[in-house]
């Protein structure tokens, strides 16, 4: 739980303390045993019905899932910290993240990134012996040769278990057969695939976002329900397994909008001289910016004089901070 915020740790502790979760140490294995798992899982906010079923079957894994979601949210907030949309609303309401009710590129990216965070956290927990139902990768624990005999291969991370449980948990939210469901299911696999490639989150995930492809749903002839996705403006071309996809164009995120996850840019700090996403021209959406001047005074260049006192100079630094109107 070291990677989680103090607020998140207290939130989990409060729920488990009130509802009767007992932490036990058995032979070096950290496990969570539920006293009345049905009651506990029904009272955790933010879970879909099928996710509650998984929670009842594996209450110990839900703690790790929550950590993984928060890990994905933090990564999203880090990568977009200088943009109009900065993922700041994703961690609100519940520790399992806030679902954006749109099909924008940002919603697609954040949902897939949380799925990747869950897979990463579960894989690490298995390798560290924190979950009873998994452990080391059974196919990579060692090898035998006639010349050298058996060689222990260490405890390799069981990535397949982490990916499998993450997919089962995150995809459990996707019940309705619509275009957004198809988008989320596709993107979960895309960003989880980064773990298979042993790719670092930042470069790979960010590249997926920048190269995202706009798609639309193709309806089945009989049911008229969305059956699969195809690239928009292409008659029969489907997105590749590595394409992050979205179905709606992104809003400008200049004003606050709960539905899109936008907090607006009023009062946001901007860079007056930069020409990137955090520049005042882009961040402030043409509204202009305010200039704030600050003075910082401190003792500097201190020297010890014999005997026996210290003489210092007084240094002053003036700085300017710019915020959007």
C-alpha positions, 0 to 999 in steps of 0.5 A: 500500500506504499504507492497509495495516497493516505486518503485511499489507505484510510478509505480502504482501512475504514471499510474493512475495519467496519465490515469485519475484514481480518488480515492474517499472516500465514507462512509469509503469505499476506491474505485477506479473509472476509467475514461475510464477503457478500455484505462487504462487497455489496457495500463497496461503492463503485462496483458493477453487479458482476464486479461484486460477484468477483469481489465475493469470490476473491475479496483479497484481490479487490484490495490489490485491484483498488491499488491498481486502479489508483496506479493507473489514475496517477499515471494518467494524471502524470502524463497529462499534468500540463494539458487542459484535460489532466485526469484530475476527476478520475480519482473522485467518488470511489477508489475504483475511479470515475467512469466518463460517460463519453467515448472520447480519446481521453475516456478511452485512454484513461479506462484502458490505463486503469485496466493496465494498472490493475493487471500490473498490481495483480501480477506484482502481488502474485510474485510477492506472495500476497494472494493465495490463488496465484504465485510464480509463473509455473512455466518459468520456475526453472529448467532441466538439462542432462549436463547441469541438472535442475536449475532454479529459475526464480519467481517469475511474474505470472503476467497471464494471471494478472492480465486475466483477472484484470480483464475479467474485473474491468470487462465486467462493467461492460454489460450493454451492447453498444459502441462504447462497450466495444471501445472499452473492451478493445482498449483494455486489451491494447494497453494491457498488451504493454505489459506483455511487451515489458514496455514502460507505461509512459512512452508506450501508453502515450504513443498509443494515445497520440496515434489513436484511431476514430472508429464507429460501430457496425450493426448486425443485420438481424439484431441491429445492435453494434457488432464490431468496430471499423475505422471511420471513413473506411468501408471495411477496415477494422482497427488493429489489435494495437490501435487505441480507438475512440468514437467521439471527438474530444471536447476542448475542455475549456469549461467545467463539464462533469460528463466529460471529466473536464474541470475547466482551465479557469485558475490553471497555471500556465507558461507564458513563453512556452508553445506547448500544451501548457502555454497560456495561449492554449491553456487559457482558451483565448480568455487571457491570463492573470500575472501574480508577482511574488518575492522570496527573501532568505538569508544566503552566503552565510560565513562563520567569523572567528570568533564567534558569529555568522554573517549572512547576506539577504537574498531576494528573488522575484518570480511571476506566476501566470494563471488563466482567467 
